[in-house]
Amino acid sequence: GAVVSQHPSRVICKSGTSVKIECRSLDFQATTMFWYRQFPKQSLMLMATSNEGSKATYEQGVEKDKFLINHASLTLSTLTVTSAHPEDSSFYICSARDRRQGRGEKLFFGSGTQLSVL
Amino acid sequence: SQQGEEDPQALSIQEGENATMNCSYKTSINNLQWYRQNSGRGLVHLILIRSNEREKHSGRLRVTLDTSKKSSSLLITASRAADTASYFCATESGTYKYIFGTGTRLKVLA
């Protein structure tokens, strides 16, 4: 099956620093990658949709200058949380669509990144 | 919010029993999918049902879809302790965006 690698799995940082999270599709090319945020015992909230070679589309209420998304290739998307603050502490998950025929409807998820901002 | 609602929010059953969870959504859809999430991990795709389908099976999983009621159910038969996880429905409405439901936390007691 398709594999999505996300790292780091856990990061602790000081308030004011920036944190970069990587999401890679290991054995397929991802036309689209999605970034979600999840609070404890809650659902996934879509933050942005990342398309290779173009600007990300952010959901309403998500600050694009705060959460920088780069999708430079068909296998890599990055999310950078800039000037992180304690309220940014959360579980961030990426997912990717497989462009191969018949697999485009499923989402393949990374294992998530737990961000803790002190 | 376009987020779907799932019920129950939490479900605790004995091993061997069946578990049923329901999902309701708000807009017309192309397909509805169910995902499983173990604590602190990413999600794993379980099953997809298209808007023109009413029922689908995969192993111990049975999914139904009622587009007139904008609802779906996931049945896990003969549950096992390893089925303990959170289960989410996700709908796709033609925009290639996936909207996740609020989730059901299932606990299967050995």
Interface residues (C-beta under 8 A of the other chain):
Chain A: V4 Q6 T32 F34 Y36 K41 Q42 S43 L44 L46 T49 F91 I93 S95 R97 E105 K106 L107 F108 F109 G110 S111 G112 Q114
Chain B: Q3 N31 Q33 Y35 G40 R41 G42 L43 V44 H45 L48 F88 A90 E92 Y96 K97 Y98 I99 F100 G101 T102 G103 R105
